[in-house]
Amino acid sequence: MPLYSHSRISTFESCPLKYKFSYIDKLEAELGNSIEAFMGSMVHMVLERLYTDLKFLKIPKKEELIKLYNKEWKKNYDDSIVIVRKNYDAENYRKMGEKYISDYYDHYHPFDRAKTIGCEMRITVELKPGYTLQGYIDRLSFKEDGVYEIHDYKTSGHLPSQEDIENDRQLALYSLAVRKMFPDVERVILIWHYLAFDKELRTEKSEGDLEALKKEIISRIYEIENSHEFKPKESPLCNWCQYQPICPRRKHLFKNEEASPEEFAQEDGVELANTYFKLSQKKKEIETQMDEVKDKIYKYADRNNVDTLYGSSVKIRVWKGESVKITDNEEKREELINVLKDINLYNELLKLDTYKLSKMFRTGQISQINQSLIKPYISKEPIYRLYPSRFDWPGD
């Protein structure tokens, strides 16, 4: 059984294919770190240094921390770092990180609200025998009367709601480890520092909350372990994914990234996509017009009691029938089934639904054993569908 982490489980939830690339295939990232991740790592490094100095009874000056931040930025920054938002450059992000450190220093100086136990602390949580979760606490501190605090630093430009915080699993999972590590724990306060807003968000979990969380995570691990297909899941996070050049959803995009506008417009895939999209839009317009004309034809035929309309050199046959709709009332549906059985029609109405069967194979609803029993009676053929839509280029 592999060692899981909050980030590992979250990766599966956000995109099963990224999970496969990273944790099963163990592929190296195709792209460098994002500028947001790089800036976050630099800020975390400085805050770790701050609390390390405090353990040695040294309160560093704010200017020292800013100097350290800029020194490490210059030392570690390179051209492989990806900037998705093209309207901003590395200097914008460097200044942002500098401000986060400055605001944090002013907010918490002289840093005597609690005693720090450690920074970047590795913890493990045994959810059940054979199921262990690991993680790293940005900072763990304690106050009097058995009150422990788990601190997490966020450099995100998005401020979540309190409801989002209550549903966050990461620090709650870490609190399980803290409760086990320290027998004098009375309370564990979870604290998120959203540095871009100089704001704290807090919550606390009961033992009942934590037991429910453990069951949820075990269930999610079961789902991962029993997955057979790892489909890509598209979201805004794709713009920051390091596997975009090999992902089927983004591979074509990156293939043409360096092409000139002329080369891009003439590439076969680009031309096909543009042509199909234009035709699909025309088709929608034509179908809308046809639906309007159909409705007028039906009304004309009813009004004039005719079933055929003649044009200059064409004719339109109008067929009118009825479709059966079965009641939604469960009791009535059961009665109908019994009636159909009594008159020997029920079995004739039962048909193999190949669409549902295909979906069950595709989504893993049928176990491997049952699939082997069904396979001698079926064959598989590839099917294709196209889903045209507008696309905004990353960074636009």
Buried (B, 14 or more C-beta within 10 A) or exposed (E): EEEBBBEBBBBBEBBBBBBBBBBEEEEEBBBBBBBBBBBBBBBBBBBBBBBBBBEEEEEBEBEBBBEBBBEBBEEEBEEEBBBEBEEEEBEEBBEBBBBBBBBBBEEEEEBEEBEBBBBBBEBBBEBEEEBBBBBEBBBBBBEEEEBBBBBBBBBEEEEBEEEEBBEBBBBBBBBBBBBEBBEEBEBBBBBBBBBBBBEEBEBBBEEEBBEEBBEEBBEBBEBBEEBEEBEBBEEEEBBBBBBBBBBEBBEEBBEBEEEEEEEEEEBEEBEEBEEEBEEBEEEEEEEEEEEEEEEEEEEEBEEEEEEEBEEEEEEEEBEEEEEEEEEEEEEEEEEBEEEBEEEEEBEEEEEEEEEEBBEBBEEBEBEEEEBEEEEEEEEEEEEEEEEBEEEEEBEE
